[in-house]
Amino acid sequence: MDQDNLNIQWYPGHMTKTRRQMEEDLKLVDAVCEILDARIPYSSRNPDIASICGSKPRMVILNRTDLADPAETKRWAEWFRSQGLAAIQTDCKSKKGVSSFQPAVRELLAEKLQRYRDKGQVGRSLRVMVVGIPNVGKSTFINQVSGRKGAKAENRPGVTRGKQWVSVDKELLLLDTPGILWPKFEDPRVGMMLAYTGAVKDGVLDVEELACHLVEMLWQRYPQNLKERYKMDCPADAPGWELLEELGRRRGFRISGGDVDLERAAKVLLDEYRGCKIGRFTLEGPEVYEVTE
């Protein structure tokens, strides 16, 4: 299948404004925390963030670990640490890992805290900017770590608007920022990854073609899960269209004339993948950096 057909260019005007605002706000903070989707840690990183942040201390949060492959999440955390970034794993639904955020921030900014103490500025607040693309669970994380409903959270991309400060305790303030995507996905694979997880609004891409790419990837990485969920029986190298048709056939999705209803099969696959009904999957490993950079 031709991945160029799935290339996405989506950069609403408010996101351009947001980038400029973030560059201004960076002067107000001590560190930057980027929240990533643990299922797609590479594709959910905004490549602009590094240039925006410059030399500011940074940490990454691998969020939505409840939906990702635990072994792969651990590998990703180790990889980020090897790159000199602080890294923690969280599942905001159960609050798992959220309590490790404050100690991680203080460790990241230990030198600054020591300078404050040396100057007698005990109790001075640390300020951390929280960034992330749409739909990685940023607002939910902020709500959980602060113990209040300070940030609006909805399960659809592009909800958070405007800048807002959220107090975690007397010594830690978070600056919430709207989720931004970058101007263009140079790698069409990245656009697809974001579409699989719902970071790009449905309707931007053809649902059947998107599902064909996803089912082919899952068949290569996690075939046993598909066999158990859909009773699929296809060759190991089966193409996506064949796999999607098999899924629809096994589920009994038919249209007039007896053909398989591929659109319905596609929607079911995407819904069940996003709802973690097939299994906990990570769609890319740290090796992707060796291929792309």
N, C-alpha and C positions, 0 to 999 in steps of 0.2 A: 504494500500500500504506500502511496505517496504521502509522506509526512508534510510536504510543503503545503498541501491543501489544508492542513490544520494549523498553519502559522497564525498567530494572533497578534494584532496590534491594537491595544486598548489602553488608552492613557487619558482618562477624563481630565478636563481642565482643572478641577479642584485638586487633582494629584500633583500637578505642576506647581500650584500655589503651595501645597503642603510641603513639597521638597524645599522650597525657598524658606518657608517658616521653620522647618526643622534645622536648616543651616543656621538660622538666627538663634533658635532656642538652644543649640548646642553650647553656646556661650554660658548658658545658665546651669549646666549640669556637670557632674563629676565623672559620670560613666554612662555607657549606653548598653542597654540590654535588648537583644534581638530575640524575638520569639519565633520559633520555627515549627513547622508541622513535622513530627517525628516520622511520618510516612514518607515524606519527600524533603529531607533536610537540605539538599542542594537546590532543588527547584523552588523551594519556598524562601530562599535567601534572596533578598534584593541586592543585586551587585552594586547598586548605587550607595548602599549603606556604608561600605568601607570608605568610599571617597568622601561621603558626608561626614563621617565620624573622625576621620583623620587619626590623630594619635591618642584619642580618648580611650581609657581602659574599656574593654568590651567583654560581654559575656553572652552566651547563647542559652536559650531554654528550649529543650526538645519537648514540645508540648504534644498532647494527644497521644501519649505513650500507650494508652489503653487500646488504641486502634492499630498500633505498629508492632512489628516483630521485635520481641524483647531483646533477642541476641543482636539484632542489627542496631537497635537503639543504643545498646551498650558500646558497640563498635564505633558508632558515630560520636558518642560522647568522648570516647578515648581519642578519636581523631581530632576533634576540635581542641581538646586540651593539648595535644601534640603541636597544634598551631599557635599555642600561646593564649588561647581564650579560655575563660572560665566556662564551665558547662554543667548544667543540671538537667534532670529529667522530671517532667511533671505530667500529671493527669488531673486536670482541673475539675473534672466531674466528681472524682472521689477525693480531691484535694491531696492526692499522693504526690509527695515531693515538694509541695508548695512551701512547707516549713523550712526547707533547706535554702530558700532564696535569700533571706536576710543574712544568715551567716556567710553565704557565698559572696554577697555584696560587700560585707565588711572585710572579708579576706581579700577580695579584689582591690579594695581601696585602703588596705591596711597602712600603707605609707602615708596617705593623706590624713587618715585618722591620727597617726602618730604625730604628724606635723601640727594638727589641731591641738593635741594634748600638750605638745612642747610649747605652744603659744598660749596655753591656758584657755583655749577655746573648747572646753569640754561641753558636750551636748549640742555642738553645732551640727546642723542637719546635713546629711549626704543627699545629693539630688541625682536621680537616675532617670534618664530618658528611656521609655519603653517603646520599641518600634517593631513593626512587623507588617507583612502584606495582609490584605483582607482575608478574613476567615481562618486564621490560625489560632483563634481562641485568646487573643490578646486582652480584650476587655474582661472576659471571664477570669483570666489569670489575675488581673489587677484587682477585681472585686474580691477574689479569694484571698490574695496575699494581704489586702488591706482590711479584710473582714467587714466590708461595707459595700453598699451598692452605689459606688461613686461613678462607675463607668457603665454606659449603656452597652448591653450585649445582646446580640441577636444572631441566629444561625444563618446569616446570609451576608455576602460580601458587601463592604462599603458602608456599614452602618455608622461606625464611629466618625464623628465630625468634630472639628475644633479642638483647641488645646485645653487640657485640664490637668490640674495638679491634684494628686491623691495622696493623702497622708497615711503611711503605714504605721509609724510610731513617731515619737518626738525627734528621732534622729534619722529618719528616712522618709524622703518625699519622692514620689514617682511622677514623672511628666508623661501623661498619656498623649499619644499622637495618632492622627488618623492613619489607617492602613493605606500604604501606597504600593502600586505596581510600577514597574519601570516602563520607559517609553516603548520599547520593542523587545520581544523575545528573539534574540539572535538565533537561538537554538529552538526549533519548533518542538522538540521533545519536552522542553521545559513548559511550554504552553499547554501541552497535553497533560503533563503531570498535574498542573494547577487545575485543569478542567476536571480531571478524575476526582479530585478531592473537593471540588466545588468552590475553589478560590476564584475561578472565573465563572461568571454567571452562565447558567445553562441557556442555550439558545445561540451563544456565540459560535459554537461548533456543531457540526452535524452529529447527532446523538448516535446513529448507527456506526459511523466511521470511528468515533471516539471509543465506543464500546468494543469494536473489533480490535483496536490497538490494546485496550486494557485486558481483554480476555486472553489475547495472545501472550501478553507479558505475564499474566498470572499463571497461565498454563506452563510457561517456561520456568517460573520461579516457585510456584506453589501448586503443582498439578494435583496433589492428593486432596487438597481442600476443594477444588472444583469437582473432582470425582465424587467426593462424599456429598457435596451440596446438590449437585445437578445430575449425578449418575452418568457423567460424560465418559465416553469411550472413544478417543480419537488418537491418531498417531502423535508422537512427541513433537514432531515438527509441523503440526497442522496449522494452517494460516487462520487468522482471526475470523474471517467470514465463515469458514467451515465450523469453527468452534462456536460462534454465536448461533449459527443455524442449529447445531447440535443441542445447544442449551435450550433454544426455543422449542425444538422438537421434543426434548425430554420433559419440558414443562407443559407441553400440549398447547402451545401458542400458535393457533392457526388463523388464517384469514380465508375469505371466500376463494374457492378453487383448491383449497387444501395446502397452499404454500405456508411456510413458516412466517409468522408475524415477527420480522426482525426488529422492527421499531419497539415493539413491546418487550422483546427479549433484551434489547439494549437498555431500555429504561429500568428493567428489573435488575440487570447486572449492576448498573451504576448505583441504583438505590441500595442494593444489598451489600455492595462493596463499601459504600460510604457509611452504611449502618453497621458495619462489622459483622454481618450475618454469615459471611463466607469464611472469615478468619482474620487474624491480625497480620497485616501485610506491610512490609516496607518495600517500596518500589525502586529504590536506588541505594547503592552503597558508596562509601567514600572513594571508591575507585573511579567514580565518575569525574573527579577532579583531574585524574591522570589522562582522561580521554579528552576533556574539554579545555584544559589549560596548558 
